Amino acid sequence: MSGDRISRLITTTARKAGKQFGEAKRAYRSARIQHGLPTDDAGRAKIVCRRYAEKRTANIDGQGRPACFEAGHPDCEGCAEDVREGRVETW
């Protein structure tokens, strides 16, 4: 192998590894932010709404409440508790 071919091989391999590392880092950060729940491409958690029994995506705040959370509603309160405890239904 010539020096130029080896250099290109090393450069190409390093770029691929860097790209894979960046993708893994973004996926980890997104999962961590969304309490380890499965997420869509925009990073929103994929949950099943207890109140309306439907699949939806929602951002989860620091207290484990989906963006659609309504304080005082028993289904919403139960959903937030399930998110915090890692037992919410997902898809």
HUTA-V46356 format. One record per pair of residues at least 12 apart in sequence whose C-alpha atoms are under 7 Angstrom apart, sorted by the first residue. I is the first residue (numbers start at 1). GAP is how many residues later the second one is. If there is no record, write none. Layout:
{{I & GAP} {I & GAP}}
This chain:
{{30 & 13} {34 & 25} {34 & 26} {44 & 13} {44 & 14} {44 & 15} {45 & 12} {45 & 13} {45 & 14} {45 & 15} {46 & 12} {46 & 44} {46 & 45} {47 & 41} {47 & 42} {47 & 43} {47 & 44} {48 & 41} {48 & 42} {50 & 25} {50 & 29} {51 & 24} {51 & 25} {64 & 16} {64 & 19} {64 & 20} {65 & 15} {66 & 14}}
